[in-house]
Amino acid sequence: MKEHKARKRFGQNFLQDTRIIADIVNAVRPQPGDTVIEIGPGLAAITEPLARKLDRLHVVEIDRDIIARLKNLSFADKLVIHEGDVLQFDFRSVPGRKKIVGNLPYNISTPLLFRLSEVADEVAEMHFMLQKEVVERMVAEPKTNDYGRLGVMLQYFFEMEHLIDVPPESFDPAPKVDSAVVRMIPLPGRIGVAQDFEHFAKLVKQAFHQRRKTIRNNLKELAGDEDLQAVGINPQDRAEHIAPELYVKLSNYLAGKSLSVKA
């Protein structure tokens, strides 16, 4: 089969480290009847060991040359191939509680993670290879430099664990950054339940808009000092000092206040 060259426009870096591949497959714990979706199967490094353990494996791939390769593999009869951009893929079109796995292209990782949050109610667990810096932001605790909007929004939906560090030489071509594998398990209500999710998302985005400013200044159009203090937030603190559950609490407090005014 003709050698496939990685395409920059698709953010392709192909995993080739057998130890890392085995670690990822072991973390996924595929069982024959599981519903598993792999994002970006590439040269099938993870696809093959997954398919060996599964009755069926769904794969989402945009590169037509790779799709042609997948159709010629010895285990192709186990694959359900979804051709197209994963950012447009309807994950709900695959029935059942899903395990989702993939070596995510760095250029689409953040929007894809937000998109996957929308289907968290249908997900059993997810395992992703990402830029290490992104994983550190996802799992970051308050009062650290990595803690920000991405962490708060994903921690609303998921319990997350930084599992494995992956050096550049584990890939071909080698990226210029370190990578890591993260496990994401949906856990509804782990930091509270927002009465108005859109309001909560807007609040968090605004809170981290200018990191050097105090929460009072960043949220001045949404909340006053008395609102912040009512839920236990010091108006002089910066956004990264505030625990995720306090953002939910503040959003609900403001939403409740707005309803009482309308009533």
C-alpha positions in Angstrom: 0.0 0.0 0.0 1.3 3.5 -0.9 2.9 5.4 2.0 0.7 8.2 3.3 2.3 11.5 4.0 0.9 13.5 6.9 -1.1 16.5 5.8 -0.5 19.8 7.6 -4.0 21.1 6.8 -5.6 18.2 8.7 -3.1 18.6 11.6 -1.9 15.0 11.1 0.8 13.5 13.3 0.7 9.7 13.3 1.2 7.9 16.6 3.8 5.0 16.2 5.0 4.3 19.8 3.7 0.8 20.5 4.0 1.2 24.3 1.8 4.4 24.2 -0.7 2.7 21.9 -1.0 -0.2 24.3 -1.4 2.1 27.2 -4.3 4.0 25.5 -6.1 0.8 24.4 -5.8 -0.5 28.0 -7.2 2.7 29.4 -10.2 2.5 27.0 -10.9 -1.1 28.1 -12.8 -2.0 25.0 -15.4 -4.8 25.4 -16.9 -6.7 22.4 -20.3 -5.0 22.6 -19.1 -1.5 23.4 -20.1 1.4 21.2 -16.7 3.1 20.4 -16.1 6.1 18.1 -12.5 6.8 17.1 -11.8 10.4 15.9 -9.1 10.5 13.2 -8.0 6.9 12.9 -5.0 7.9 10.7 -2.8 5.0 9.9 -4.8 2.7 12.2 -2.3 2.6 15.1 -5.0 2.6 17.7 -7.8 1.5 15.3 -6.3 -2.0 14.8 -5.9 -3.0 18.5 -9.4 -1.5 19.3 -11.0 -3.4 16.4 -9.5 -6.7 17.5 -11.4 -6.4 20.8 -14.7 -5.0 19.4 -17.6 -6.3 17.4 -17.8 -3.0 15.6 -15.8 0.3 15.6 -17.0 3.7 14.3 -14.4 6.0 12.9 -14.7 9.6 11.8 -12.1 10.7 9.2 -11.9 13.6 6.8 -8.9 12.5 4.6 -10.1 10.5 1.6 -6.8 8.8 1.1 -6.9 7.5 4.6 -10.5 6.4 4.2 -9.4 4.4 1.1 -6.7 2.7 3.2 -9.1 1.9 6.0 -11.4 0.2 3.5 -8.5 -2.1 2.4 -7.5 -3.2 5.9 -7.9 -6.9 6.9 -10.4 -5.9 9.6 -12.4 -3.4 7.5 -15.6 -5.4 7.9 -15.6 -4.3 11.6 -15.4 -0.6 10.7 -18.2 1.9 10.2 -16.6 4.8 8.5 -18.1 8.3 8.8 -16.5 10.5 6.2 -16.2 14.3 7.0 -15.2 17.0 9.4 -15.6 15.8 13.0 -16.6 19.4 14.0 -19.8 18.8 11.9 -20.3 15.1 12.9 -23.5 14.3 14.7 -22.4 12.1 17.6 -26.0 11.4 18.5 -26.4 9.6 15.2 -24.5 6.7 16.7 -26.9 5.0 19.1 -26.0 3.9 22.6 -23.7 5.1 25.4 -20.4 5.8 23.7 -16.8 5.6 24.4 -14.9 8.1 22.3 -11.2 8.0 21.6 -8.8 9.8 19.4 -5.5 11.5 18.7 -7.1 15.0 18.2 -5.6 17.5 15.8 -4.2 20.4 17.8 -5.8 23.0 15.6 -9.4 21.9 16.4 -9.0 20.4 19.9 -10.6 23.2 21.9 -13.8 23.7 19.7 -14.1 19.9 19.5 -14.0 19.5 23.3 -16.7 22.1 23.7 -18.8 20.3 21.0 -18.4 17.0 22.8 -19.6 18.6 26.0 -23.0 19.0 24.2 -23.3 15.2 24.0 -21.9 14.4 27.4 -25.3 12.8 28.4 -24.7 10.0 25.8 -21.0 9.4 26.6 -19.6 6.7 29.0 -16.1 8.0 28.8 -13.5 9.6 26.5 -9.8 9.2 26.0 -7.9 11.8 24.0 -4.4 12.6 22.9 -3.9 16.3 23.0 -1.2 18.9 23.3 0.1 18.6 26.8 -0.5 22.3 27.5 -4.2 21.8 26.7 -4.5 18.8 29.0 -2.9 20.8 31.8 -5.4 23.6 31.3 -8.3 21.1 31.2 -7.5 19.5 34.6 -6.1 22.7 36.3 -7.1 23.6 39.8 -7.9 27.2 40.9 -4.9 29.4 41.9 -2.7 28.0 39.2 -1.5 29.6 35.9 -3.2 26.9 33.8 -6.7 27.4 35.3 -9.0 29.2 33.1 -12.2 29.2 31.0 -11.5 25.8 29.3 -11.0 24.1 32.7 -14.1 25.5 34.3 -16.3 24.7 31.3 -15.1 21.2 30.9 -15.1 20.5 34.7 -18.8 21.4 34.6 -19.4 18.3 32.6 -16.5 15.9 33.2 -14.3 14.3 35.8 -10.9 14.5 34.1 -7.5 12.8 34.7 -4.2 13.5 33.1 -3.1 9.9 32.3 0.0 9.7 30.1 2.7 12.1 28.9 3.7 11.5 25.2 7.0 12.8 23.8 7.3 14.2 20.3 9.3 11.2 19.1 6.3 9.0 19.6 4.8 10.5 16.4 5.7 10.7 12.7 6.2 13.5 11.9 7.3 14.6 15.3 5.3 17.6 16.5 7.1 20.6 18.0 5.2 20.2 21.3 4.7 17.5 24.0 1.4 15.6 24.1 -0.6 13.9 26.8 -3.6 11.6 27.1 -6.6 12.7 29.2 -9.5 10.6 30.5 -12.9 12.4 30.6 -15.8 10.8 32.4 -19.2 12.6 32.4 -20.3 13.5 35.9 -23.4 15.6 35.9 -23.7 18.1 38.7 -20.1 17.6 40.0 -19.7 21.4 40.5 -23.4 22.1 40.6 -26.2 22.6 38.0 -26.6 25.9 36.2 -30.3 27.0 36.0 -29.4 28.8 32.8 -26.4 27.2 31.1 -26.0 30.0 28.5 -25.8 32.6 31.3 -23.2 30.4 33.1 -21.1 30.1 29.9 -21.3 33.8 29.3 -20.3 34.6 32.9 -17.3 32.3 32.8 -16.1 33.7 29.4 -16.4 37.3 30.7 -14.7 36.4 34.0 -11.6 35.3 32.2 -11.7 38.0 29.5 -8.8 39.9 31.0 -6.9 37.7 33.4 -5.0 40.5 35.1 -8.1 42.3 36.1 -10.1 41.6 39.3 -13.4 39.7 39.1 -15.1 42.9 40.1 -13.8 44.6 36.9 -14.3 41.7 34.6 -17.9 41.1 35.7 -19.0 44.7 36.3 -21.7 44.6 33.6 -23.1 41.3 35.1 -22.6 41.5 38.8 -22.0 44.0 41.6 -19.8 43.6 44.7 -22.9 42.6 46.8 -23.7 39.8 44.3 -20.2 38.4 44.4 -20.0 38.6 48.2 -23.5 36.9 48.5 -22.0 33.7 47.0 -18.6 33.9 48.8 -16.5 35.5 46.1 -14.1 38.3 47.1 -14.5 41.1 44.5 -10.8 41.8 44.7 -9.9 38.3 43.6 -8.9 37.4 40.0 -10.8 34.9 38.0 -8.2 32.1 38.4 -8.6 32.2 42.2 -12.3 31.3 42.1 -13.4 27.6 42.3 -15.6 26.3 39.4 -18.6 25.7 41.7 -18.6 29.4 42.7 -19.2 30.3 39.1 -22.2 28.0 39.0 -23.4 29.5 42.3 -23.0 33.0 41.1 -24.8 32.3 37.8 -27.7 30.8 39.6 -27.8 33.6 42.1 -27.9 36.2 39.3 -30.5 34.2 37.4 -32.7 33.9 40.5 -32.4 37.6 41.1 -33.3 38.4 37.5 -36.5 36.2 37.8 -37.5 37.9 41.1 -37.2 41.3 39.5 -39.3 40.2 36.5 -42.0 38.8 38.8 
